Amino acid sequence: MPDAALLEILLGFGGFLIFYIWQRRSLARDIRAREERERLERENRAQSSEEAR
């Protein structure tokens, strides 16, 4: 029985670790996408204000 408990602990920890890595990668991807979108919006705004002059 102790082997089953150890196995359950290891599987639980492994699952948590995989979930953590997945979430961190997803968050990093979303941050990069948001920063790129904001950069493009700033460039478009700067172009629009130059054209309005």
N, CA, C and O atoms as CSV, one atom per row, in Angstrom:
chain,resi,resn,atom,element,x,y,z
A,1,MET,N,N,0.806,-1.215,0.000
A,1,MET,CA,C,0.000,0.000,0.000
A,1,MET,C,C,0.842,1.270,0.000
A,1,MET,O,O,0.478,2.222,-0.690
A,2,PRO,N,N,1.947,1.334,0.736
A,2,PRO,CA,C,2.740,2.571,0.715
A,2,PRO,C,C,3.249,2.903,-0.688
A,2,PRO,O,O,3.427,4.073,-1.027
A,3,ASP,N,N,3.480,1.873,-1.499
A,3,ASP,CA,C,3.928,2.134,-2.866
A,3,ASP,C,C,2.845,2.856,-3.662
A,3,ASP,O,O,3.148,3.724,-4.480
A,4,ALA,N,N,1.598,2.504,-3.427
A,4,ALA,CA,C,0.496,3.152,-4.141
A,4,ALA,C,C,0.390,4.615,-3.723
A,4,ALA,O,O,0.112,5.476,-4.558
A,5,ALA,N,N,0.605,4.904,-2.457
A,5,ALA,CA,C,0.542,6.289,-1.984
A,5,ALA,C,C,1.674,7.109,-2.594
A,5,ALA,O,O,1.465,8.252,-3.001
A,6,LEU,N,N,2.847,6.540,-2.657
A,6,LEU,CA,C,3.984,7.229,-3.250
A,6,LEU,C,C,3.734,7.488,-4.739
A,6,LEU,O,O,4.029,8.568,-5.252
A,7,LEU,N,N,3.192,6.495,-5.411
A,7,LEU,CA,C,2.868,6.649,-6.825
A,7,LEU,C,C,1.837,7.759,-7.024
A,7,LEU,O,O,1.960,8.566,-7.945
A,8,GLU,N,N,0.835,7.799,-6.170
A,8,GLU,CA,C,-0.190,8.837,-6.272
A,8,GLU,C,C,0.412,10.223,-6.044
A,8,GLU,O,O,0.064,11.176,-6.742
A,9,ILE,N,N,1.298,10.334,-5.084
A,9,ILE,CA,C,1.962,11.616,-4.810
A,9,ILE,C,C,2.800,12.041,-6.016
A,9,ILE,O,O,2.754,13.201,-6.426
A,10,LEU,N,N,3.554,11.119,-6.577
A,10,LEU,CA,C,4.392,11.435,-7.729
A,10,LEU,C,C,3.561,11.826,-8.946
A,10,LEU,O,O,3.906,12.773,-9.652
A,11,LEU,N,N,2.483,11.115,-9.193
A,11,LEU,CA,C,1.614,11.456,-10.315
A,11,LEU,C,C,0.943,12.810,-10.105
A,11,LEU,O,O,0.811,13.595,-11.044
A,12,GLY,N,N,0.525,13.076,-8.890
A,12,GLY,CA,C,-0.087,14.372,-8.581
A,12,GLY,C,C,0.906,15.511,-8.774
A,12,GLY,O,O,0.565,16.541,-9.355
A,13,PHE,N,N,2.113,15.333,-8.297
A,13,PHE,CA,C,3.144,16.352,-8.454
A,13,PHE,C,C,3.497,16.534,-9.930
A,13,PHE,O,O,3.658,17.660,-10.401
A,14,GLY,N,N,3.618,15.424,-10.657
A,14,GLY,CA,C,3.920,15.497,-12.086
A,14,GLY,C,C,2.823,16.239,-12.849
A,14,GLY,O,O,3.108,17.059,-13.721
A,15,GLY,N,N,1.588,15.946,-12.517
A,15,GLY,CA,C,0.470,16.640,-13.157
A,15,GLY,C,C,0.482,18.129,-12.852
A,15,GLY,O,O,0.243,18.956,-13.732
A,16,PHE,N,N,0.761,18.462,-11.598
A,16,PHE,CA,C,0.845,19.870,-11.222
A,16,PHE,C,C,1.967,20.567,-11.972
A,16,PHE,O,O,1.794,21.693,-12.439
A,17,LEU,N,N,3.106,19.918,-12.091
A,17,LEU,CA,C,4.254,20.496,-12.783
A,17,LEU,C,C,3.945,20.722,-14.260
A,17,LEU,O,O,4.272,21.776,-14.808
A,18,ILE,N,N,3.330,19.760,-14.896
A,18,ILE,CA,C,2.958,19.905,-16.303
A,18,ILE,C,C,1.956,21.042,-16.473
A,18,ILE,O,O,2.082,21.836,-17.405
A,19,PHE,N,N,0.964,21.135,-15.589
A,19,PHE,CA,C,-0.021,22.200,-15.648
A,19,PHE,C,C,0.645,23.560,-15.469
A,19,PHE,O,O,0.322,24.509,-16.184
A,20,TYR,N,N,1.567,23.659,-14.524
A,20,TYR,CA,C,2.275,24.917,-14.256
A,20,TYR,C,C,3.067,25.364,-15.489
A,20,TYR,O,O,2.999,26.528,-15.883
A,21,ILE,N,N,3.805,24.452,-16.089
A,21,ILE,CA,C,4.595,24.782,-17.282
A,21,ILE,C,C,3.683,25.223,-18.413
A,21,ILE,O,O,3.977,26.203,-19.098
A,22,TRP,N,N,2.591,24.522,-18.618
A,22,TRP,CA,C,1.635,24.863,-19.670
A,22,TRP,C,C,1.069,26.265,-19.456
A,22,TRP,O,O,0.983,27.051,-20.399
A,23,GLN,N,N,0.685,26.577,-18.229
A,23,GLN,CA,C,0.109,27.888,-17.938
A,23,GLN,C,C,1.135,29.003,-18.111
A,23,GLN,O,O,0.804,30.069,-18.631
A,24,ARG,N,N,2.374,28.772,-17.682
A,24,ARG,CA,C,3.419,29.792,-17.833
A,24,ARG,C,C,3.691,30.068,-19.305
A,24,ARG,O,O,3.841,31.226,-19.695
A,25,ARG,N,N,3.758,29.035,-20.124
A,25,ARG,CA,C,3.999,29.222,-21.559
A,25,ARG,C,C,2.834,29.971,-22.200
A,25,ARG,O,O,3.034,30.859,-23.028
A,26,SER,N,N,1.618,29.605,-21.808
A,26,SER,CA,C,0.436,30.252,-22.351
A,26,SER,C,C,0.413,31.733,-21.950
A,26,SER,O,O,0.098,32.596,-22.769
A,27,LEU,N,N,0.744,32.017,-20.703
A,27,LEU,CA,C,0.771,33.392,-20.226
A,27,LEU,C,C,1.832,34.200,-20.966
A,27,LEU,O,O,1.575,35.336,-21.364
A,28,ALA,N,N,3.011,33.633,-21.152
A,28,ALA,CA,C,4.088,34.322,-21.865
A,28,ALA,C,C,3.662,34.614,-23.307
A,28,ALA,O,O,3.927,35.701,-23.819
A,29,ARG,N,N,3.012,33.661,-23.959
A,29,ARG,CA,C,2.537,33.863,-25.331
A,29,ARG,C,C,1.509,34.986,-25.388
A,29,ARG,O,O,1.554,35.824,-26.288
A,30,ASP,N,N,0.587,35.007,-24.437
A,30,ASP,CA,C,-0.438,36.038,-24.420
A,30,ASP,C,C,0.160,37.418,-24.154
A,30,ASP,O,O,-0.289,38.408,-24.731
A,31,ILE,N,N,1.159,37.489,-23.293
A,31,ILE,CA,C,1.820,38.765,-23.006
A,31,ILE,C,C,2.533,39.274,-24.248
A,31,ILE,O,O,2.439,40.458,-24.573
A,32,ARG,N,N,3.248,38.393,-24.948
A,32,ARG,CA,C,3.930,38.808,-26.183
A,32,ARG,C,C,2.927,39.307,-27.219
A,32,ARG,O,O,3.175,40.311,-27.887
A,33,ALA,N,N,1.807,38.621,-27.357
A,33,ALA,CA,C,0.786,39.023,-28.325
A,33,ALA,C,C,0.194,40.384,-27.950
A,33,ALA,O,O,-0.022,41.226,-28.821
A,34,ARG,N,N,-0.067,40.599,-26.673
A,34,ARG,CA,C,-0.619,41.880,-26.230
A,34,ARG,C,C,0.376,43.011,-26.466
A,34,ARG,O,O,-0.005,44.086,-26.928
A,35,GLU,N,N,1.659,42.772,-26.148
A,35,GLU,CA,C,2.669,43.804,-26.361
A,35,GLU,C,C,2.809,44.145,-27.837
A,35,GLU,O,O,2.965,45.313,-28.192
A,36,GLU,N,N,2.754,43.143,-28.694
A,36,GLU,CA,C,2.838,43.384,-30.135
A,36,GLU,C,C,1.625,44.180,-30.618
A,36,GLU,O,O,1.766,45.112,-31.409
A,37,ARG,N,N,0.443,43.814,-30.144
A,37,ARG,CA,C,-0.779,44.534,-30.527
A,37,ARG,C,C,-0.709,45.991,-30.069
A,37,ARG,O,O,-1.068,46.894,-30.825
A,38,GLU,N,N,-0.248,46.227,-28.834
A,38,GLU,CA,C,-0.136,47.589,-28.322
A,38,GLU,C,C,0.906,48.385,-29.105
A,38,GLU,O,O,0.712,49.575,-29.352
A,39,ARG,N,N,2.005,47.747,-29.498
A,39,ARG,CA,C,3.037,48.429,-30.282
A,39,ARG,C,C,2.470,48.869,-31.632
A,39,ARG,O,O,2.700,49.993,-32.077
A,40,LEU,N,N,1.727,47.970,-32.275
A,40,LEU,CA,C,1.121,48.308,-33.567
A,40,LEU,C,C,0.097,49.434,-33.422
A,40,LEU,O,O,0.003,50.308,-34.283
A,41,GLU,N,N,-0.661,49.410,-32.340
A,41,GLU,CA,C,-1.643,50.469,-32.108
A,41,GLU,C,C,-0.953,51.810,-31.907
A,41,GLU,O,O,-1.416,52.828,-32.420
A,42,ARG,N,N,0.158,51.821,-31.161
A,42,ARG,CA,C,0.912,53.066,-30.963
A,42,ARG,C,C,1.458,53.586,-32.292
A,42,ARG,O,O,1.393,54.783,-32.570
A,43,GLU,N,N,1.994,52.682,-33.110
A,43,GLU,CA,C,2.519,53.095,-34.415
A,43,GLU,C,C,1.408,53.650,-35.298
A,43,GLU,O,O,1.595,54.658,-35.978
A,44,ASN,N,N,0.269,53.000,-35.285
A,44,ASN,CA,C,-0.862,53.477,-36.094
A,44,ASN,C,C,-1.347,54.839,-35.608
A,44,ASN,O,O,-1.678,55.707,-36.415
A,45,ARG,N,N,-1.387,55.025,-34.294
A,45,ARG,CA,C,-1.801,56.306,-33.741
A,45,ARG,C,C,-0.819,57.401,-34.123
A,45,ARG,O,O,-1.228,58.511,-34.462
A,46,ALA,N,N,0.480,57.094,-34.070
A,46,ALA,CA,C,1.501,58.080,-34.441
A,46,ALA,C,C,1.389,58.433,-35.918
A,46,ALA,O,O,1.518,59.599,-36.291
A,47,GLN,N,N,1.151,57.444,-36.750
A,47,GLN,CA,C,0.981,57.703,-38.190
A,47,GLN,C,C,-0.253,58.554,-38.434
A,47,GLN,O,O,-0.214,59.485,-39.238
A,48,SER,N,N,-1.342,58.249,-37.754
A,48,SER,CA,C,-2.583,58.990,-37.944
A,48,SER,C,C,-2.413,60.438,-37.531
A,48,SER,O,O,-2.913,61.335,-38.210
A,49,SER,N,N,-1.719,60.681,-36.436
A,49,SER,CA,C,-1.543,62.061,-35.989
A,49,SER,C,C,-0.621,62.829,-36.933
A,49,SER,O,O,-0.802,64.032,-37.119
A,50,GLU,N,N,0.363,62.158,-37.531
A,50,GLU,CA,C,1.235,62.819,-38.506
A,50,GLU,C,C,0.468,63.143,-39.772
A,50,GLU,O,O,0.682,64.199,-40.367
A,51,GLU,N,N,-0.418,62.261,-40.195
A,51,GLU,CA,C,-1.200,62.489,-41.411
A,51,GLU,C,C,-2.233,63.588,-41.210
A,51,GLU,O,O,-2.605,64.273,-42.163
A,52,ALA,N,N,-2.694,63.758,-39.989
A,52,ALA,CA,C,-3.719,64.775,-39.700
A,52,ALA,C,C,-3.134,66.179,-39.747
A,52,ALA,O,O,-3.874,67.152,-39.892
A,53,ARG,N,N,-1.837,66.294,-39.628
A,53,ARG,CA,C,-1.217,67.638,-39.623
A,53,ARG,C,C,-1.164,68.219,-40.966
A,53,ARG,O,O,-0.677,69.336,-41.136
